[in-house]
């Protein structure tokens, strides 16, 4: 647990990976796409502080020891949530599969949660696979990649009737957290397939599900905010926001954080470190230290308090995933007045956002 100035922060990294982009895993004939994909990720990696940069070969496939050291031993993360991304058109055994993630999660119970995935283009076979995956891993979340290529198709939307069938099945199985990649494109995927405008249709239709929009629709931050403010079950996943902007684009980071805090609210923002695009240590420490700039252009944005940072770094995700929070890390634990908030208790802010 990270501690700074007498305050303890329970950190839930809501967006982490354990991928295999090694050359041995590239599909013959699709090498340009497999390499292009991980090269694009590597470009994002370089947006972190120079001292955190890895060489390209190490970046392709980290070991279990690397992961444990970078995330838990040095990265201040208490619980990490694996998000699955298959990309089997380019990677023979998949890029970041449920099976690979699940094998590691089984060795670190209580520290790692694994999320599944589904693709509505797989039809009945996909429904059956989702049921089998859920029976084995009992996950309560999935990661959706609406721009993923499949047999000539270059994407799908949450408005598709078949997507609604998978959302209904998710709800039936108790899979309540729907993480959707809606943000920066990764070559060679199509940017338009990551457009955030299909989220509100699904969110309104399935109010018992939580839609965590990963990367907050960047660069379409206004589109995301004006959609999310009206949907109480839409959340802002801060992966890429922190790792990609906090160091490399500090003024844009302040703008994005300001818009999110004003419209969406601190109760609906979830930290995600996006390992191994970036390591979490510098992100967690940087976010705890960060303050909204005093410049006039940022004067109408809300300011982050210590409690705000505790919510964003872990308490919000803990609430969605029913993760127990130690008493010393709950709100009010280190203050002279006010009772500590129980895990799962509703968090309320004064932002413009409607809170779930």
Phi, psi and omega in degrees: 000133182281137179230134180213127178054040177081359179256138179253134183244118174276115189256120173248112176275105189276003184209093183226160182223162172219076193269165173232096177252022181296153183299331178295340183263001181283136178289127177303131182092346180240021184301324182296327180283318178299315179290319181298321179299307184287332174296320178296317175302318182295327175296318175297322178306322183288355176280351175279173179303141184307324183290350180262358185286141176253163171283159189299318183296320177295326183293332185295324185199106179275161179269169174302319179297319176301311183300309183298317179295310187291324186267309186266309186291318183247342191268000177069010182275131177269319177221134177243144179247118179282134174249128186269136178221116192274301177053044184285355172291338184240335183240122189304312181260015183086154182282312188207077193270162175302320182294316179293315178296316183296323179298320178287320181298325180295336180274350181226063181299139182086343180255331183233131170248145181244133175257149177269200178203164168207161180222116185298341180289350179274352173059219184300322179297323178292321177298314180298318180295321178299316179298317180292318179298316181294322179298322181284315189255344178054042181282156178245013178213157174225157174246128182247137180239090188292346181259003183295140178281145176205111173049049178092342176276138183245033174145170179209172179231159178291350177279345183301136176306323179292326176296322177298325179295320179288325176295320176298317178295321177300313180298319179298322182277353183085018176273098193259346185250112184252102178272126183237125175287112177222088183187216183303137177284158174237126181299136010257021181291158184272129182301318184297334179287349176261008181301139187277354192288352177269354186290319186294328177300312180291320183295319178292323183284335183232074185287350175275357178254152174257126180255108179263110183273104182288133179074011172047033176073010181308140004273009183274058187296322180294319178302315180295312185298317183287340172278314186292329182295335181267350184247107184295344181254021175251130185239156180260113174273119190272009174298140188079320178302309181284305185295322185272338188242328190301319179271312189281327184227068188299325179287321176292323176301316179297320178296312181298314179297321180296316178297317179296316181295321182290311188271314189268319176097150185293343179281348183239031178239128184240126176292138172218126184275341178062035173301140004254032167299314174224160172272153186278339189306305184291333179288314179297311180297319181293321181290323177296323182277343191287142173227148176299132180302153181275358183297152184304324184294344180249010190290337183263011177265149175296156177259148177275134172259175175301317178297322177303314182293324177297318178299309185295319184286340182193323188293325179295314179294323178299323179294316182292327184255007179055044178269125179297136180250126177304145184304322184288350180253359180282163180298136179084358185296329184247017180255157184287331179235156178095140180273151176294142183276136181286147178304133179089349179292147184295136177255135185234136176234175179256024181284177178287344186288149172276123186265140178280000000 
